[in-house]
Amino acid sequence: INAEYGGGEDVKMGGFEKVLFAVGRHPSTATLGLDKAGVKMDGNGNVLVDQFQNTSAERVYAVGDVCGKALLTPVAIAAGRHLSHRLFNGEEERRLNYENIPTVVFSHPPIGTIGLTQAEAEAQYGADNIKIFQSKFTNMFYSMTTRKPKTYMKLICVLPEERIVGLHVLGLGADEMLQGFAVAVVAGATKKQFDSTVAIHPTSAEEFVTMNWGLSI
């Protein structure tokens, strides 16, 4: 693999079986003349907004990828809907909460994640104040196949009530699973509430509500 950086530096890398390449992108704002309207941007051309999608110019708003955070189509739609309710429906405090945004990598197998990673939770709450629940198993879909990829699940909870602040899954069906569990995380669900939910068998998702072997970190 040859990689050339902006400064002309040529870097050679090797020893990989597979490579996941994500190039990213920058907004096309340079030719819009936003500075003449008083709209401030950062060094990459992202429009600077506050928590209510207000720009630095009065009555000028921005939503979506141009704001440079959580670059996902549903995020842009949600931010626009909240902004519309605030501007035209009298809901002055209506805004999108960017904290718990469910995200899926549509790889094979897919990866689903919402909330904090373990490292982020430890930094925010302290290692002694979080508890980790995790599981690894073979999905029943592969019970009669030669190839048996694993499913990995992880819950990150804050003590003492074990409120779930991070939920992560890698495996078959992770993309579909995450949407439902994201509602629970956004609502502030606890591990006890997960445990009190009856499992649907046989599914992979049931592991999240039957995961009783936690490791205190």
Backbone bond lengths (Angstrom), bond angles and torsions (degrees), N, CA, C in turn:
res aa  C-N    CA-C-N  psi(-1)  N-CA   C-N-CA  omega(-1)  CA-C   N-CA-C  phi
1 I - - - 1.455 - - 1.525 108.60 -
2 N 1.306 116.62 127.40 1.461 122.10 174.88 1.523 109.22 -109.77
3 A 1.303 117.41 130.06 1.457 121.71 178.50 1.515 108.91 -126.47
4 E 1.314 116.15 130.34 1.454 120.63 178.27 1.525 109.53 -114.09
5 Y 1.305 116.86 121.66 1.452 122.12 -178.68 1.529 110.67 -87.20
6 G 1.317 115.68 168.33 1.459 121.19 -175.59 1.511 113.85 -56.07
7 G 1.313 117.09 -32.13 1.449 120.22 -178.55 1.510 114.12 -80.49
8 G 1.340 116.69 3.60 1.461 120.78 179.79 1.508 113.88 92.01
9 E 1.330 116.96 0.74 1.462 120.68 -179.52 1.532 110.30 -72.35
10 D 1.319 116.40 129.51 1.459 122.11 -179.53 1.522 108.27 -103.91
11 V 1.328 117.00 122.08 1.458 121.90 -177.01 1.521 109.43 -119.91
12 K 1.310 116.66 131.02 1.462 121.84 177.94 1.518 109.41 -108.28
13 M 1.323 115.43 132.92 1.466 121.50 -179.53 1.517 108.85 -130.80
14 G 1.324 116.39 154.01 1.462 119.74 -179.51 1.515 112.00 -157.38
15 G 1.327 115.11 -177.54 1.461 120.88 177.75 1.507 114.96 86.42
16 F 1.344 117.71 18.03 1.459 121.14 -177.79 1.526 110.03 -107.38
17 E 1.336 116.43 143.66 1.458 121.27 172.82 1.525 110.78 -88.30
18 K 1.340 115.51 -36.90 1.462 121.13 179.24 1.520 108.83 -142.18
19 V 1.317 115.82 149.88 1.459 120.88 -178.83 1.524 109.53 -129.60
20 L 1.323 116.11 129.26 1.464 122.14 172.94 1.515 107.30 -101.20
21 F 1.329 116.31 117.35 1.459 121.35 -172.50 1.522 109.65 -112.80
22 A 1.325 117.09 118.20 1.464 122.09 178.29 1.521 108.13 -124.57
23 V 1.317 116.93 109.82 1.459 120.50 -171.88 1.525 113.11 -82.66
24 G 1.344 117.47 -24.57 1.452 119.82 -176.63 1.523 111.36 73.20
25 R 1.309 116.63 -176.46 1.453 119.62 -177.96 1.532 110.36 -161.05
26 H 1.322 115.00 160.86 1.457 122.19 176.29 1.530 108.60 -119.91
27 P 1.327 117.89 148.49 1.470 120.47 -179.72 1.527 111.93 -70.54
28 S 1.323 116.36 147.82 1.471 121.47 178.66 1.529 109.21 -91.90
29 T 1.319 115.28 73.44 1.463 120.16 -176.34 1.526 113.24 -111.11
30 A 1.317 116.42 -6.62 1.464 119.82 -171.64 1.524 113.12 -62.50
31 T 1.322 117.37 -31.36 1.476 120.03 -174.37 1.528 113.44 -100.27
32 L 1.322 116.98 9.11 1.464 119.91 -175.83 1.532 112.93 -86.12
33 G 1.301 117.69 -13.19 1.459 120.36 -178.59 1.514 113.47 69.43
34 L 1.324 116.58 31.06 1.462 120.39 -177.34 1.527 111.85 -64.13
35 D 1.323 116.25 -30.28 1.458 118.94 179.84 1.530 111.45 -63.38
36 K 1.330 116.92 -31.45 1.458 120.66 179.12 1.529 111.58 -70.38
37 A 1.336 115.68 -24.68 1.464 120.37 177.71 1.521 112.03 -89.69
38 G 1.339 116.26 -2.07 1.456 120.24 179.79 1.508 114.12 85.82
39 V 1.342 117.03 15.40 1.461 121.09 179.50 1.523 109.07 -90.23
40 K 1.312 116.82 120.03 1.458 121.69 -178.13 1.525 111.08 -86.45
41 M 1.346 114.41 146.75 1.460 121.53 178.36 1.522 109.56 -131.44
42 D 1.338 115.63 162.36 1.459 118.61 175.14 1.530 109.32 -88.15
43 G 1.317 116.18 -174.92 1.454 120.64 -176.09 1.511 114.79 -64.60
44 N 1.333 117.87 -19.87 1.461 121.75 179.88 1.524 112.79 -96.33
45 G 1.342 116.58 1.07 1.455 119.43 -179.92 1.510 114.40 90.74
46 N 1.338 117.53 6.06 1.459 120.37 175.83 1.529 110.07 -74.67
47 V 1.317 117.06 138.21 1.456 121.31 179.04 1.529 109.24 -75.88
48 L 1.306 116.60 128.82 1.465 121.55 -179.37 1.524 109.68 -81.63
49 V 1.332 116.12 126.43 1.461 121.48 178.94 1.526 109.34 -132.96
50 D 1.346 116.01 159.69 1.454 120.13 173.70 1.525 108.97 -92.02
51 Q 1.323 116.70 -169.74 1.463 120.03 -175.83 1.523 113.31 -67.74
52 F 1.335 117.37 -13.25 1.460 121.32 178.93 1.532 112.54 -104.98
53 Q 1.335 116.86 14.62 1.472 123.89 178.83 1.530 112.93 70.21
54 N 1.329 117.02 15.30 1.461 120.49 174.90 1.523 110.35 -76.30
55 T 1.321 117.58 134.32 1.456 120.46 171.87 1.520 108.80 -87.21
56 S 1.318 116.64 -174.91 1.463 120.98 179.48 1.529 112.23 -75.59
57 A 1.336 117.34 -10.37 1.468 121.26 178.02 1.526 109.39 -101.16
58 E 1.296 116.66 136.56 1.464 121.31 -177.77 1.525 110.64 -62.75
59 R 1.337 115.16 134.72 1.463 124.24 178.87 1.530 113.33 60.74
60 V 1.330 115.67 27.47 1.467 121.10 171.54 1.518 107.23 -122.46
61 Y 1.319 116.86 125.40 1.456 122.15 -173.91 1.531 109.69 -124.20
62 A 1.314 115.84 159.22 1.461 120.44 178.64 1.517 109.39 -143.03
63 V 1.322 115.97 138.04 1.459 121.73 176.43 1.525 108.46 -136.54
64 G 1.312 115.81 159.99 1.453 120.52 173.72 1.512 114.96 90.39
65 D 1.343 115.58 -161.49 1.457 121.37 -174.11 1.516 113.72 -59.15
66 V 1.330 117.05 -26.17 1.466 120.35 -177.69 1.525 111.92 -63.99
67 C 1.343 116.30 -16.50 1.470 120.40 178.60 1.535 111.96 -86.06
68 G 1.333 116.37 -11.76 1.457 120.14 172.48 1.508 116.98 80.21
69 K 1.341 118.69 16.14 1.464 119.05 176.85 1.520 110.01 -139.27
70 A 1.349 115.23 141.47 1.466 121.55 -179.23 1.528 110.38 50.37
71 L 1.315 116.64 67.36 1.463 121.93 -173.19 1.521 111.03 -78.10
72 L 1.309 115.54 75.12 1.465 122.78 -178.27 1.521 109.30 -135.15
73 T 1.339 116.05 139.45 1.464 120.61 -178.73 1.531 112.59 -55.81
74 P 1.347 119.57 -47.66 1.471 118.93 179.90 1.521 113.40 -61.91
75 V 1.333 117.04 -28.63 1.466 120.15 177.45 1.527 109.89 -67.02
76 A 1.330 116.05 -43.42 1.466 119.91 178.70 1.527 110.87 -62.76
77 I 1.328 116.51 -42.47 1.469 120.88 178.97 1.528 110.51 -62.58
78 A 1.339 115.74 -46.04 1.470 120.04 -179.15 1.522 111.18 -63.59
79 A 1.336 116.88 -43.51 1.462 120.21 179.72 1.521 110.60 -62.76
80 G 1.329 117.01 -39.70 1.461 120.59 178.20 1.516 112.58 -65.36
81 R 1.326 116.56 -39.96 1.468 120.40 179.25 1.523 111.00 -65.75
82 H 1.327 116.13 -44.28 1.467 119.66 178.18 1.527 110.78 -62.03
83 L 1.315 116.11 -42.34 1.461 120.30 179.46 1.526 110.89 -63.15
84 S 1.319 117.27 -41.31 1.465 120.80 178.79 1.520 111.57 -63.07
85 H 1.329 116.61 -41.80 1.468 120.16 177.65 1.523 110.63 -62.80
86 R 1.331 116.42 -38.74 1.462 119.92 -179.25 1.530 111.54 -68.93
87 L 1.314 116.38 -42.32 1.462 120.03 -175.19 1.523 113.48 -79.04
88 F 1.330 116.98 -36.16 1.465 119.81 -169.83 1.524 114.93 -117.83
89 N 1.335 116.60 -3.20 1.455 118.80 -179.41 1.526 112.49 -124.24
90 G 1.324 116.55 11.76 1.455 120.30 174.62 1.515 115.61 71.21
91 E 1.336 118.70 17.53 1.464 121.43 -179.53 1.530 108.11 -96.64
92 E 1.311 115.73 83.98 1.454 122.20 -168.44 1.523 114.21 -64.32
93 E 1.327 117.94 -27.09 1.464 120.58 -177.87 1.528 112.17 -100.35
94 R 1.303 117.36 7.80 1.464 121.07 -178.37 1.529 110.44 -72.07
95 R 1.307 116.92 127.12 1.459 121.99 178.62 1.526 109.41 -161.46
96 L 1.306 115.70 161.65 1.459 120.78 177.39 1.520 109.73 -84.27
97 N 1.339 115.53 132.26 1.456 121.48 174.08 1.532 107.94 -89.52
98 Y 1.314 116.30 115.72 1.464 121.00 -175.72 1.532 113.14 -86.61
99 E 1.322 118.11 5.34 1.462 119.51 -173.59 1.531 112.88 -75.05
100 N 1.315 117.90 -58.59 1.465 120.61 -175.44 1.526 110.73 -103.39
101 I 1.318 115.61 79.49 1.457 120.93 178.67 1.522 108.82 -103.37
102 P 1.325 118.27 116.00 1.467 120.04 178.81 1.524 110.77 -67.30
103 T 1.319 115.44 137.68 1.461 121.20 -176.04 1.519 109.56 -135.99
104 V 1.321 115.55 138.79 1.466 120.98 179.50 1.521 109.63 -126.79
105 V 1.323 115.30 136.36 1.462 121.83 168.96 1.529 105.90 -100.49
106 F 1.326 116.63 115.77 1.461 120.56 -175.58 1.526 110.30 -84.19
107 S 1.315 114.43 62.26 1.452 122.93 177.03 1.520 108.23 -94.60
108 H 1.313 117.40 -170.90 1.466 121.94 178.40 1.527 108.12 -127.48
109 P 1.342 117.94 100.99 1.464 127.64 2.60 1.527 111.58 -79.27
110 P 1.332 117.36 163.90 1.464 120.62 -179.99 1.527 111.83 -72.58
111 I 1.332 114.51 158.44 1.463 122.20 178.66 1.524 107.95 -121.89
112 G 1.315 117.01 131.93 1.461 121.65 177.50 1.515 110.52 -123.26
113 T 1.324 116.83 138.24 1.462 119.47 -177.78 1.523 110.90 -150.46
114 I 1.317 115.91 143.67 1.462 121.92 172.88 1.519 108.17 -147.88
115 G 1.316 115.81 142.17 1.454 120.37 176.47 1.514 113.16 85.79
116 L 1.324 115.23 -154.56 1.462 122.02 -172.56 1.521 112.27 -86.28
117 T 1.329 115.85 147.93 1.446 120.87 167.45 1.526 108.30 -77.37
118 Q 1.317 117.13 170.95 1.458 119.15 178.43 1.524 111.01 -62.18
119 A 1.329 116.16 -42.52 1.464 119.85 -179.71 1.524 111.25 -62.74
120 E 1.327 116.86 -41.28 1.464 120.74 179.27 1.523 111.14 -66.63
121 A 1.334 116.45 -39.82 1.465 120.40 179.24 1.524 110.96 -65.61
122 E 1.322 117.07 -40.67 1.459 120.43 178.28 1.523 111.20 -64.42
123 A 1.324 115.94 -39.43 1.464 119.64 179.58 1.521 111.54 -68.35
124 Q 1.334 116.87 -35.53 1.460 120.72 -175.96 1.521 112.92 -82.84
125 Y 1.342 116.43 -39.62 1.462 120.11 -173.33 1.537 114.00 -112.08
126 G 1.320 116.97 -15.80 1.456 120.69 -175.20 1.516 110.54 95.62
127 A 1.319 116.88 138.03 1.465 121.34 -175.86 1.520 112.79 -59.57
128 D 1.320 117.21 -31.45 1.466 120.90 -178.44 1.528 112.64 -76.75
129 N 1.314 116.82 -9.13 1.464 120.16 -175.87 1.529 113.64 -108.44
130 I 1.304 116.44 11.42 1.463 118.89 176.26 1.527 109.98 -124.79
131 K 1.315 115.25 155.73 1.459 121.76 176.56 1.520 108.13 -132.52
132 I 1.333 115.42 135.98 1.453 121.91 -175.15 1.521 110.16 -108.74
133 F 1.322 116.24 132.53 1.455 122.32 171.31 1.525 106.95 -118.21
134 Q 1.331 116.35 131.58 1.448 118.55 -178.47 1.519 111.18 -146.47
135 S 1.328 115.09 157.27 1.461 120.51 -176.59 1.518 109.62 -151.38
136 K 1.329 115.78 147.96 1.455 123.02 175.50 1.521 108.30 -137.46
137 F 1.327 116.77 128.12 1.465 119.62 -177.72 1.523 109.96 -156.11
138 T 1.322 115.81 168.51 1.459 121.70 174.93 1.516 108.94 -96.82
139 N 1.307 116.73 124.52 1.456 121.81 178.82 1.529 110.48 -60.02
140 M 1.334 117.92 140.81 1.469 121.68 -178.60 1.520 112.45 -61.18
141 F 1.331 116.69 -20.55 1.460 120.71 176.84 1.527 110.77 -57.66
142 Y 1.329 116.29 -29.12 1.463 121.06 -176.41 1.536 112.71 -100.87
143 S 1.322 117.47 12.52 1.467 119.94 -174.40 1.524 112.93 -63.07
144 M 1.339 118.01 -26.49 1.460 120.79 -177.51 1.532 111.79 -115.02
145 T 1.315 116.51 17.80 1.458 120.25 178.85 1.518 110.58 -108.14
146 T 1.323 115.60 159.73 1.464 120.23 177.61 1.522 110.73 -73.01
147 R 1.319 115.70 -41.84 1.463 120.74 178.99 1.518 109.49 -84.88
148 K 1.312 116.83 127.40 1.460 120.92 -174.48 1.536 111.04 -129.34
149 P 1.331 117.45 75.04 1.470 120.03 178.28 1.528 110.83 -65.68
150 K 1.294 115.82 148.06 1.459 122.06 -177.69 1.526 111.81 -89.10
151 T 1.325 114.33 155.66 1.461 122.04 169.03 1.522 107.71 -109.73
152 Y 1.320 116.41 133.96 1.463 121.77 -179.80 1.524 108.98 -118.08
153 M 1.326 116.36 135.81 1.458 121.54 178.77 1.525 110.17 -134.56
154 K 1.330 114.89 147.91 1.462 118.93 -179.33 1.514 110.22 -149.93
155 L 1.317 115.83 132.60 1.458 123.11 173.33 1.517 108.69 -115.82
156 I 1.319 116.13 134.28 1.463 121.78 177.81 1.521 107.81 -115.76
157 C 1.318 116.32 118.24 1.462 121.52 -172.94 1.525 110.82 -120.42
158 V 1.332 114.85 146.94 1.460 121.49 177.24 1.520 109.06 -101.12
159 L 1.320 115.87 128.68 1.461 121.80 178.23 1.527 110.22 -79.53
160 P 1.334 119.18 157.41 1.462 125.43 5.65 1.528 114.25 -90.24
161 E 1.336 118.05 -15.19 1.468 119.43 -175.01 1.522 112.80 -82.31
162 E 1.350 116.98 -3.58 1.464 122.84 -178.02 1.527 111.66 56.87
163 R 1.336 115.43 46.06 1.458 120.33 174.39 1.524 108.93 -70.43
164 I 1.306 116.11 133.67 1.457 121.13 -175.32 1.530 109.37 -81.39
165 V 1.333 115.66 116.91 1.470 120.76 -179.52 1.524 111.85 -112.56
166 G 1.321 116.56 -3.28 1.456 120.73 177.44 1.515 110.67 -154.80
167 L 1.321 116.32 133.83 1.468 121.50 178.82 1.521 107.50 -138.30
168 H 1.330 115.85 124.86 1.459 120.64 -173.14 1.526 110.10 -137.54
169 V 1.322 116.48 139.60 1.457 120.96 -178.99 1.518 110.50 -147.47
170 L 1.314 115.86 137.42 1.453 122.89 173.19 1.520 107.45 -128.01
171 G 1.323 117.29 121.49 1.453 120.10 -179.86 1.517 112.26 153.78
172 L 1.296 115.46 177.12 1.455 122.28 -178.43 1.527 110.96 -55.83
173 G 1.326 117.25 126.71 1.463 121.45 177.03 1.509 114.84 81.64
174 A 1.337 118.14 7.84 1.466 120.41 -178.00 1.520 111.60 -59.76
175 D 1.337 116.90 -35.05 1.462 120.32 -178.33 1.521 111.81 -64.94
176 E 1.321 117.58 -44.45 1.463 121.06 179.32 1.523 111.70 -71.85
177 M 1.321 116.09 -36.53 1.464 120.70 -179.74 1.519 112.19 -61.38
178 L 1.327 115.33 -42.47 1.458 120.24 -168.97 1.521 112.94 -63.76
179 Q 1.341 117.57 -35.85 1.462 119.00 -175.86 1.522 111.84 -58.34
180 G 1.335 117.19 -43.66 1.459 120.18 179.78 1.516 113.00 -69.56
181 F 1.334 116.17 -44.74 1.455 119.27 -179.50 1.525 111.69 -68.73
182 A 1.332 117.50 -25.48 1.465 120.50 177.49 1.522 110.94 -61.87
183 V 1.333 117.01 -37.17 1.467 120.48 177.75 1.532 109.87 -58.97
184 A 1.336 115.92 -42.86 1.464 120.45 -179.14 1.525 111.16 -65.48
185 V 1.325 117.15 -42.41 1.465 120.48 -179.36 1.519 110.53 -65.20
186 V 1.330 117.30 -44.42 1.467 121.30 178.95 1.525 110.44 -61.70
187 A 1.328 116.85 -34.77 1.461 121.55 -179.38 1.522 112.67 -78.11
188 G 1.341 117.43 -4.19 1.459 120.34 177.80 1.513 114.55 83.43
189 A 1.315 117.67 31.70 1.457 122.07 -177.56 1.528 111.81 -63.20
190 T 1.320 115.36 151.76 1.455 122.25 178.45 1.530 109.65 -109.20
191 K 1.317 114.95 164.84 1.467 120.07 177.34 1.529 110.31 -60.82
192 K 1.313 117.93 -35.68 1.456 121.08 179.16 1.520 110.90 -62.50
193 Q 1.329 117.14 -38.94 1.464 120.27 177.99 1.523 111.34 -68.68
194 F 1.321 117.06 -35.93 1.470 119.73 173.71 1.528 109.64 -62.09
195 D 1.352 116.09 -45.69 1.462 120.75 -177.80 1.529 112.37 -64.08
196 S 1.326 117.05 -28.60 1.471 120.51 -177.78 1.525 112.03 -84.90
197 T 1.345 117.33 -1.91 1.458 121.74 178.83 1.521 109.58 -89.29
198 V 1.319 117.26 129.55 1.463 121.78 -179.49 1.526 109.97 -68.22
199 A 1.310 116.34 133.72 1.459 122.14 -178.20 1.532 111.01 -75.80
200 I 1.332 115.36 151.06 1.468 122.13 172.98 1.519 106.83 -102.91
201 H 1.330 116.81 115.17 1.457 121.64 -175.34 1.527 111.23 -116.30
202 P 1.323 118.52 137.00 1.464 128.64 1.88 1.531 111.67 -97.20
203 T 1.308 117.02 117.86 1.458 123.16 174.51 1.523 109.05 -139.71
204 S 1.313 116.12 162.95 1.467 119.89 171.86 1.521 110.42 -76.11
205 A 1.343 116.17 -34.89 1.460 121.18 -175.71 1.525 112.21 -59.84
206 E 1.339 117.44 -27.28 1.464 119.55 -178.23 1.525 111.85 -61.89
207 E 1.314 116.71 -21.72 1.462 119.62 -179.06 1.526 111.20 -62.39
208 F 1.335 116.85 -32.05 1.462 120.01 179.97 1.529 112.19 -66.89
209 V 1.328 117.83 -26.25 1.461 120.06 -178.64 1.523 112.24 -104.47
210 T 1.331 116.94 5.07 1.471 120.75 176.32 1.525 111.18 -126.64
211 M 1.316 117.12 13.74 1.456 122.35 -175.55 1.521 109.60 -81.95
212 N 1.314 116.70 95.10 1.472 120.26 -172.16 1.521 113.92 -108.98
213 W 1.319 117.88 1.13 1.445 118.32 -178.50 1.531 109.93 -106.71
214 G 1.309 115.39 81.04 1.461 119.97 -177.76 1.514 111.30 -88.70
215 L 1.302 116.04 153.61 1.452 122.20 175.81 1.520 109.23 -114.89
216 S 1.317 117.16 121.12 1.454 119.95 176.31 1.527 109.30 -72.70
217 I 1.292 116.58 126.64 1.461 121.06 -177.11 1.539 109.35 -106.06
